[in-house]
Amino acid sequence: MIGRRAEYRVIDVHAHLGPYSLFYIPESDAAAMVAVMDRTGTEVTVLSANRAIQQDAHLGNSQSLAAVDAHPDRIAAYAVINPWQDPERELERLAADERFVGIKVHPTLHRYPVTGARYAAVWEFAESTGCPVLSHSEHRSPYDAPAMFETVAETYPGSSVVLGHAGITPAGVDEAIEAASRYASLWLEVCGSQMTGPLIRSMVDQLGSGRVLFGSDFPFIDQRMSLGRVVYAPLTESQRQDVLSGNARKLFRWRPLPGESGERGVDDTDE
Amino acid sequence: MTDSASSVRPSTSSTRSTSSTSSTTSTTSTTSAEDVMAGWFDARIVTGAHPASLLPPTDRDAIAAHLDRYALSGALVSAMASWLHHPIGGNAEASAVAHSLADRGVLACWTAIPATAGELESLTALVDRALDQGVAAFRIHPLSHGFSPGLLNELYAALETNRLPLCIDAAEISWADLSTIATRHPELPIVVSNVGYRKLRELWAALDGHANVFVDLVDFAAHQGVEWLAANNLADRLLFATGLGLRDPGEGVVRLAWSGLDDATVQLVGSGNASRLFGSGNASRPSGSENADRTSGSENADRTSGVRRADGGRS
C-alpha cells in the first residue's frame, strides 16, 4: 500500500486549465493545479487552456501563458491551433514565444480531420522545428481516429505526434498501438476514462516503454485518478518511471521543460 | 484501523465549513500514516468476468489478493452476472464470494428487479431472503435491465425498513428519479456510483437536497471533487470504493491516498462511512447462515443508529 506522499517523479503532458461550460470544475485555476502537483510529485505540467480548445484559441493561449508566468518552474504551455481560427497567426506566435513548448490540436472538438489541409502548417512547423504536437485521438472519430495518424506520420515523418488518450477506448488503444508500431514518430499518452493499468501494460509490451507518456487530462479528470492507473500498473519500476516522466523529458527537446537543460536526463528505457 | 462510527461527526446543512481540507494534514487524530492508509473498506467490487474490458480478474482469490494488496478491511461485492446476465440468479455468486471471504470482511450486495411473473415473485420476499443470508446492500440497474425505477417501490420500502442501502450507478437512473426515491424514502441510504467527472451540478443538487444520498469513489473523477465535497462538509457522504471488476482499482486508491483531505477525513471516507452504512468492520463475523444474526440484535441496531446519526443533523 502506498503512503500519503507521492513516490515518483511525474511530468504530466496532457492537462488543461480553467472552466468548461459543459460541467462544473472545482478549483480549475493554475494555483490549485500546482497544489495538486505538489501532492502527486508532479514536477511539470504541460497544459492548454480550456478556453483555447473550447472557444477561442488566441485568448485561451494567452491564459496558458499567464499560468506559465505565474508558475514558470512548474507549468509549460501548448499553443492550441484551431484550424478555423487563423492557424498561421497562432503558429507565428508560438514560434516567437519561448513559453510555448508544443502544439495542441483537438480535431474532434474543432470538427476537422487531422489529415485535412488546414492542419498542414502544423505538421510542417513540427517537422521543421522539432516542436511536439499533442492531438486528441478517439476511436471511430471521423476527425482523429488513431489510424488517421498513420497518414500524418507517413506524410510528415519528422514530426513528433502524441496521440492523446491513445484512442480512448480499449479497441482504440489497440488501434493506437498498431499505428505507433508502424511509425516511430507516434507517441501514446495514457489518460482517459476507460484506461486501465493492463491497457498501459499492453502499450509498453508492444511499443517498449520509450514512447508511452503520462498525461492526466486534469482539471477535467482528477490527476490522481489517472496517476493511480500508472502507479499500480503491472510494469517494472524502470518502465513506470519512463512513462511517468522519463519519456516526456526525451520528447520535449525543442524547448526543454522546466527543471532540465535539454539533455536527456533519464535512464535508458526498455525500448 | 482505528476509525469507528463513534468518531463520525454528523454534518448539517447549516454548519458546513471548510475544515476538512488541509495542505498541512492538520488532524486531531493520533494515528500513524500507516494506520491512515490501512483498513479501508472497498464499497464496490464486482465479481465475475467483464465482456468488454481489459481488467484484472475478480474471482474469489483475486478479491482476496486485492484485499491484501491494498490492506483493506473488507469489501461489498455484487455479481457481474447479476448486471449482465441473470439479475437474480447472479446473486448467488456474490453471496458465495462473501461467504468465502467473510473472515476478511467481505459482504454481499444483491441485485433486484421488479416482481415479474415467472422471474421474481416478490420483492419483499427477496429482501427477507437477503437478510437471512447476511446481505449488506442492494443494487439496481433500471436502464440495463429495462424497467422504470418506479416499479421497485416495494423494494425501497423494504430496504428502508431494514436500513439496507440501495446502490445504483449514475448512468442507470435519471437524477429526477433518484430524487424522487430519496424524497419518498428519507431513511433509505442511497449510494450513487460511477458519477464520472461531468455531473457535479447534478450531484450537488442530490446531496444538498437529500441527506440520505451518498456517493462512492468509483470513477468519481472530477478534479478536486473529493476536496470540494469535504470543503462543503459532505465528507460523511463519500465512500471509498475501487470498482474492481469495472475500473482500475489504482484510481480510487491513489485518489484518496494523495487527496487534500486531512488524515481523520481520509479514515472517515476510507472506512468510517461504510461502517455506518453497511455494518462493515467486523472481519471476524461468522459466515454462512450465522450471518443471519446480523439482521437482528445489537449489530443491526448499531448500523441503524449510525445511519440515523449521520443523517439526522441534515434532515
Interface residues (C-beta under 8 A of the other chain):
Chain A: M1 I2 G3 R4 R5 A6 L22 F23 Y24 I25 P26 E27 S28 A32 A35 V36 D38 R39 T40 P170 S193 Q194 M195 T196 G197 P198 L199 S202 F218 P219 F220 I221 D222 Q223 R224 M225 S226 L227 G228 R229 V230 V231 Y232 A233
Chain B: S23 T25 A33 E34 V36 M37 A38 A52 S53 L54 L55 P56 R69 Y70 A71 G196 Y197 R198 K199 L200 R201 W204 D219 A221 A222 H223 Q224 G225 V226 E227 W228 R247 D248 P249 G250 E251 G252 V253 V254 R255 A257 W258 S259 G260 D263 V266
